[in-house]
Structure formats: C-alpha cells, structure tokens
C-alpha cells in the first residue's frame, strides 16, 4: 500500500545497504539509486550518509523513518483486517430443547464436520420466533409447519412428519372415519398424555393440532398410559399423544383404535435466503431427518438405553 520508493527507503535503513535492499526487492541497482534520489528531492532533505561502507540515517532521515515505519505497520494491520473472514454464525430459534431435541443432536453432528461454524440459540414462543426471524434476530427457526402462518417473507423446508396418534375407544364416531381433520377435534373431550412420558422428541399435541388450550370441549392431562385409558373412557373422549410414546399392543388389547395424525416439522428461514452457511445447514437438516438416518439413530439410542439398563442393575 506504500509507494515502492518508501518501501525501498525502509528496507535500506534496516539493512544499512542500498544494494542489499534493492536485491531483496528485486530492483536494479541504478533504478534503486534513482528512487532514493527522487525521494530526497521530493522531501528536500538528505536521508542517508555513508559511514564505513554502510548507509546511516541522518537526523531528519531517522525522523522520516519512524513515521514511515508506523505507516507500514498501520497498512499491514489494515490489510490483515480486510483479509479477515468472519466466523460463520447461525442463530437458531425454537420453543425449547425438550420440544426440539433432534435439533440439538443435528447441531452437534454438523459442528463435528464444520468446526468453523458457531451457533447461538434463542428460546421463545411461536409469535416471538416469527417476529425474530422476520426482523433478522434469528437466522432459522425449527418447528411444526402448522404453528406458522404462510408468510411470503418466510420459506419452509419440511424435514419429517411429526407422528401424533389419536386414541379412539370402541364405538366412537371417529373409529370408522378414514381421515380426521383438526376441525373434528374442536368439540371433543381430549385427554393428552403428559410430556414426561415422551421418549426422544416432544411437541405439545394440542399445539401440533393447532388447538388452543381450552379451545376443545374439555381437556385433561394423563400422567401415564393407564391414566389416559381410564380418563378417555370416563370422559367419553379421545386420547392424543406422540405415536412413539405409546404401547400399541396394550391399546389394541384394550379395544382402542389408533388413528395417525401427521404434521410436517420444518426448518423456516427468510425468503430469499442467500447466505451459504444457512443454505448448507438447512440441507444438512434435510439429510439428517431422512427416514434411513432417523432409523439408524433410533437403533443407536436403543443400544445406549439397553447398556444403561444393564449398568444400573
């Protein structure tokens, strides 16, 4: 960034030799001598004196040297700063770690292969996350598609179908229905299995269905599967739970019909999103939640659980 004759002057002062400075910079000797003379004419002062075959700075030359040296340091610092590549940072918004445990695992796996990327997390309710995403306070939000309104400013990438299950007693009108709509649940007595029964992943079933608490005819929370069975029968209602948390054989023995309710779980980003780190992470999320990958993780989790059970015996 400094002129070549300034750089030659600095190199000559440090080496105390114009010839060695010229060689180091790849400049012909005659050209180097003319560059120094041109600099002295421009400053109207003598920069060097000869002593025992070495170039010595004059008093004013020394003053000029210190000033040029500071300029060189500043120029190098600026070059380093301009060449600095910021560490990619991804800000994730979600409703909580328990509700989105798969995302914590996804981030951990992604960082093991992309150590240069850093992550921050923001826990908030759905309306707050929408505002944070649109406002640029978070880069990506994970949650059920049903919890987010279709918004032209947002883009949704479905990752998997979140499997809820409706537990219907014998002779209930839902038993023979091929498909249950959310609207069908508005006037039902609903019993929800408590989140403490969740195995690996939990989203409030009422939220997943788009139902507000108190919005159905009647709602109750069951602490166990036994409690859910009894309460559904007493209330002449239906049960609602995450499918993987249920003992399907037990429920069939108890003459219950299980009806699948699936809701897309998605990654939500601003539209358009052009930053490569966000695009790459969304692609990694899609791959992470592929059915084959999910089955493999489930097997590993089952093995870890069995080992843990043996060690506690």
N, C-alpha and C positions, 0 to 999 in steps of 0.2 A: 504493500500500500504506500510505502515511502518511495520517493524518487530513487533511481539507481545510483545517482551520484551521492545521495545522503547515505545510502547503504554502503557504498564503497568507502566513504569517509569514515563511517563507524568501524568497518572491518579493518581499515588501515590503522586506525587508532588502537584497536585491540591487538593487532599483530605487530604493530610498530614497523610495518613494512608495506609499501605500496605494491611491490612486486608480488609478495605472498597473498595480499588481499585480492589483487587482480586475478591471480591464478585460481584462488578459491571461488571467485565469482565467474570465472570463465571469460574474462575481459582481456583484450590485448593490452600490452604494456603502454604503448603510445596513447591508446584511447583512454586508459585509466588516468594517465598523467594529465590529459586534456580535461577530463571530467573534474579532477580536483582543482585545476587552474580556473575552470569555469565557475566552480562553486565559490572559490576565493574572490573572483571578480564580482560575482553577484552579491557577496557579503561585504566586499570591500575591506577585507582583512586577511591576514596570513594565518592559516590553520596549523601548519606544521613547521618545525625547524629540524635540521639534521644534526644528530649528535652520535658520533661513533658508529656511523652507518645505519642508525635507526631513526625512524620518524617519531619525533616528540611533539606533543601538542603544545601550542603556545598558550598563554594565559586566556586569551579570548577563544582560542580553539578548544580549550578544555571546557569553557562555559558552554560553547555551542554543542560539544559532545554530550554533556549531561542532559541538555534539553532534547537533543535528537534521540538519546537513549531512552528517555521517558516516553517520547512519541512512539518509538518502536515497540516498547512494552505494551503501551495502550493499543496500538494497532494489532498486535498479536492476540491480546485478550479479546478484542472485538472480533477478530477472525474466528477464534475458538467459540465465542458466544454465538456467532452467526452459524457456525457449523454444528452447533449443539442440536441433537434430535430429541425432542421432548419424549419422556416415557409415556407410551400409550396408557391412558387411564379410562376404565369403563365404570360408569356409575349405574348400579343396579337398584331398581325399586321393586319391592314386593311387600306382601302383607305380613310376613314373618317367616322365620326359619322352619318352624314346625309345619307350617302350611306349604312350604316350598323346599323341603329337604333335598329333593332331587337337584335343585339349583346349586346348593352348597357343594354337592358332590361334583356337579358339572364344572364349577369354577375351579375346584381343586384339581380335577383332571386336566383342565385347559391350561392352568398355570404350570403344571409339570412339563408341558410341552411348549409353553410360551412364557418363559420366565420374565420377559421384558415388560409384560402387560401387568398393570396393577388394577385392583378392584376396590371399589367402595360400595357400601350398601346403605339403603335408605328404607326404613320400615315405616309404612303409613297405610291408611285406609285407601280404598279404591278411588274415591273422588280426589284425595290428596295426591295419589300417584298419577292420575290423569293430568292434573294441573302441573305437577313437577315435570312430567315428560314433555308436555306441550311447551312449557316455559324454559326447557333446557336444563333443569336442575338434576335430572337423571337421564341416562342415555338409552336405557332399555328397561322395560317392566315385564315381569312374568306373572301370569295369572290366567284365570278362565276367560275365554272369549266372551261368555255370557255376562261377565261383570263389567265389560267395557262397551260403551255405545260405539256404533260405527261412526268414525270421525274421519273426514277427508285429510286431516293433518296427521293421522296415525296409520301405520301399516301393521297388520297382524300376520304372524307366521305360525301356523298350527304346528305343535310339537307332538301331541298324542291326545287320545280320547280319555278324559278323566272318567273312570268307571264307577258311577253310582249305581245302587241297586234298590229297587222298590220291593218291599217285603209285604206281600198281599195275602191275607188269610183266605181260607176256603170260602167260596160263595160270595166274595166281594165283587162288585161290578167290574173292577179293573182286571179280574182274573182272566177274562176272555177277550180283553182288549189287546189288539196287536201292537199298538203304539200309544204311549202315554205322553201327553203334552203337558208343559208346565201349567197351563191354564186349568188342567184337570185336577191339579193339586190344591187349587185356591180354597176350596171348601171342604177339604179333607182334614180329619184328625190325624196329625203327623207325629210319629214318635221317632226321634233322631238318636242314633247310637252315639254315646259320648265320645269325644275326641281322644280320651285316654285309652280307648280300645283300638286306636289307629296303629297300624303296623309300620309302614315306612313313609307314608305320604298322606296328608290330610288337608282337605278343604271343607269348610263348613257346608254340609249338604244343602242347607236352605239357601245359602249364598250361591252355591253352584246352580241351583234351580232358578235363581232369580227371585226367590221368595223372601220377603221381609219378615223379620221376627214379629209374630203377632198377626201376620197377614193371612195365614190359613185359619180355618175354623177353630183349630185348637192345636197346640204344640206341646210336646213333652220331651224330656231327655232321659234316655235309658242308660244306666251305668254299666250294664252287662247285656249279653245276648239273652239270658234268661229273663232279665228285667224287660227287655224290648218285647219278647214274645208275650209275656203276661200283660203288659200295658197295651199292646196293639189289640189283643183280644178284649180287654176290658173297655177300651175306648172305641171299639168297633172302627178302628182306623187302619193306617198303613205305616210300615216302618220305612225309614230312609237311612242308608248307610253307604260307606265306601265298600265296594264289592269285595276287595281283597281282605277285608277285616271280618268277613262272615264265615261261619261254619255252614256251608251249603248243605251237606248231608243231614245235619241236625235239623235245619229248617224244613227240608223236604219231609223228614220223618214227622215233623210237627204239622204237616199238611199246609205249608205255606208255598206260595208261588213266587218265584224271583223274577222280576222284570228289570232288564238292563236299561239304565238311563246314562247316556254318554254325552259329555260336554267337552268341546275342544279346549285344551290347555295350550296357551300360545305365548310367543315372545312378541311384545309390542314395541315398536320403535317409531320415530318420527318419519314422515314420508314427504320428500325423499330423504333417505339416509345414505350418505356417500362416504363416510369415514371407513377406511378398510378394516380398522380394528373392530368396529361394531359389526360390520358385514361378516367378517371371519368368525366372530364369536357366535352370531346367530346361526351360521352354517354348522358350527361345531355343536350347537344345541340341538339342531335338527338331527344330526348324526347320532348324538348321544342318546336321544329318545327313540331311535329306531327300535322296533319290536325285538329284533335279534339282540341288540345291545342291552335292552331292558331285561330280557330273559337271562342273559349272562350275568348281569349284576344281581338279579334275584337269586340265582344259584349260589353266587359267592356269599351273599348276605345270609342265605340259609346255612351254608357251611360254617360261617362265622358264628351263627346262632347255636348250631349244634356243638361246636367246640366250646363255646361259652357255657353251654348247659352241662357238658361233661366236666369242665374245670370246677364248676360250682358244686358238683355232687360230692 
